[in-house]
Amino acid sequence: MVILHAFLALLAGFGSMAMLVAVATAALTRFVPEWTGAHGHPKGGYIFVNLGYSLAAAIVGGYVTAWLSRGNPLHHALALAIIVLLLSALSAIQERGKQPVWYQLTLIALTPAGVFLGGLLRLKILGL
């Protein structure tokens, strides 16, 4: 039962991240379509806004995971950070050549750090 609860906490954290990024990306694409270049190659403004809302979504995901965990909240947030790190790296490999390398590397570093910050925020609120 503990493993199932940990899995669900991780799933909820990741799901909240994915939902926030999907909504923000859809809104940005709808309201500022000129930021998306030909064949989906992002332009400067989109890249920086995307980094901002990706970090915010990662913080929320880490917070949600830590909030729902029964054990050590930071352990669960770190587990999600590792998952996000691996998925970000795989995404960067898949998107190779479509986006600037510095942007991909920034996302690889930024999102796991955001998840960790979200877990730390939860600990701070708990007074730990």
VOGU-3710 file (C-alpha; in Angstrom, 3 decimals, decimal comma):
1> mvilhaflal> 0,000/0,000/0,000  2,906/2,367/0,725  4,357/1,802/-2,745  0,990/2,482/-4,374  0,610/5,709/-2,408  4,140/6,810/-3,392  3,393/6,007/-7,038  0,168/8,009/-6,913  1,962/10,977/-5,305  4,549/10,902/-8,100
11> lagfgsmaml> 1,850/10,532/-10,731  -0,124/13,465/-9,321  2,966/15,664/-9,231  3,965/14,778/-12,770  0,376/15,111/-13,974  0,044/18,568/-12,479  3,293/19,616/-14,179  2,202/18,235/-17,534  -1,243/19,826/-17,294  0,133/23,270/-16,442
21> vavataaltr> 2,708/23,160/-19,247  0,099/21,948/-21,760  -2,366/24,709/-20,832  0,318/27,416/-20,890  1,714/26,180/-24,211  -1,744/26,053/-25,787  -2,542/29,563/-24,544  0,769/30,924/-25,772  0,366/29,292/-29,174  -3,170/30,637/-29,461
31> fvpewtgahg> -2,531/34,196/-28,340  0,990/34,721/-29,713  1,214/32,445/-32,773  4,039/34,447/-34,333  6,399/33,154/-31,618  6,210/29,683/-33,114  8,227/29,612/-36,292  8,033/27,299/-39,276  7,592/23,621/-38,423  7,253/24,377/-34,724
41> hpkggyifvn> 10,720/25,915/-34,275  10,295/28,318/-31,349  11,452/31,926/-31,504  13,175/34,004/-28,792  10,174/35,294/-26,847  8,517/31,903/-26,722  11,672/30,235/-25,451  12,064/32,552/-22,462  8,386/32,475/-21,538  8,449/28,676/-21,852
51> lgyslaaaiv> 11,402/28,456/-19,482  9,474/30,565/-16,961  6,266/28,575/-16,984  8,153/25,277/-17,119  9,968/26,258/-13,924  6,691/27,316/-12,286  5,023/24,037/-13,316  7,977/22,043/-11,967  7,732/23,830/-8,609  4,017/23,025/-8,458
61> ggyvtawlsr> 4,714/19,393/-9,392  7,333/19,025/-6,666  5,019/20,656/-4,138  2,084/18,395/-5,061  4,252/15,290/-4,838  5,646/16,300/-1,443  2,175/17,265/-0,217  0,689/13,883/-1,119  3,582/11,775/0,155  3,155/9,890/3,394
71> gnplhhalal> 6,823/9,322/4,067  9,615/11,827/3,701  8,271/14,503/1,321  11,735/15,387/0,083  12,456/11,786/-0,950  9,362/11,781/-3,117  10,185/15,168/-4,627  13,712/13,960/-5,411  12,301/10,827/-7,049  10,109/13,023/-9,253
81> aiivlllsal> 13,115/15,262/-10,007  15,073/12,234/-11,233  12,140/11,115/-13,383  11,813/14,608/-14,843  15,571/14,782/-15,454  15,505/11,526/-17,415  12,421/12,501/-19,415  13,897/15,937/-20,174  17,100/14,346/-21,426  15,165/11,932/-23,636
91> saiqergkqp> 13,092/14,807/-24,996  16,238/16,807/-25,772  17,666/13,858/-27,690  14,426/13,478/-29,605  14,219/17,231/-30,390  17,884/17,445/-31,405  18,365/20,043/-34,121  14,878/21,537/-33,728  15,658/23,761/-30,750  18,784/25,597/-29,584
101> vwyqltlial> 21,137/23,412/-27,552  21,399/25,973/-24,729  17,582/25,932/-24,414  17,462/22,148/-24,198  20,259/22,057/-21,623  18,551/24,784/-19,592  15,299/22,814/-19,530  17,175/19,658/-18,527  18,665/21,501/-15,537  15,778/23,832/-14,694
111> tpagvflggl> 12,857/21,438/-14,375  14,407/18,976/-11,890  15,670/21,942/-9,861  12,131/23,342/-9,866  10,719/20,040/-8,635  13,268/20,026/-5,822  12,370/23,625/-4,930  8,698/22,640/-4,793  9,548/19,840/-2,353  11,597/22,245/-0,231
121> lrlkilgl> 8,717/24,722/-0,257  6,417/22,028/1,109  8,936/21,245/3,866  9,169/24,947/4,738  5,390/25,197/5,002  5,368/22,101/7,231  7,988/23,789/9,403  10,589/21,084/8,841
//
